[in-house]
């Protein structure tokens, strides 16, 4: 076994230990924050959609290519997550921009806008960042909403496999940056190229 393989097994064991610690974490009471959606105003409790748990994905909005990368990946496993809990993606972008982004990316998320208000400053702030990408788990308990845990997203984290495949290829975050689109128009188009839009 190589040193890299040995360390990989250690990391998997550490991930199991982290999951056990998270199960033991205490709960933090949170207010029933207000959000905007395409259907109008809603509340944190309304985003549970009748479920006991809610995964809230903290997305920095349309201006962040990295946040788009995480949302693309989570969208791919959304059906599995929604089997266990409600899932909502929130950002500061207004609902119309969120919808346009979702249509462009093929996202199926329930979406809501915190508009950069109290939810962002109280729930998305981590470390030095006032609007950190990441996720939080909320539960409804005894008529209250509690946060069970939260995490930040960043290159090399446990939540986007892209970084691990890049690392396997010997590439780091300094070698690659996610883009919004990868298709490049060929020099000539087989369909004649009429009515092209950028």
ABEGO torsion letter per residue (X at the ends): XBAAAAAAAAAAAAAAAAAAAAAABBBBBBBBBBBBBAAEBBBAAAAAGGBABBBBBBBAEAABAAAAAAAAAAAAAAAAAAAABBBBBBBABBAAAAAAAAAAAGBABBBBBAGGBAAAAAAABBEABABBBEBBBBBBBGGBBBBABBBBBBBGBAABAAAAAAAAAGBBAAABBBBABABBBBABBAAGGBGBBX
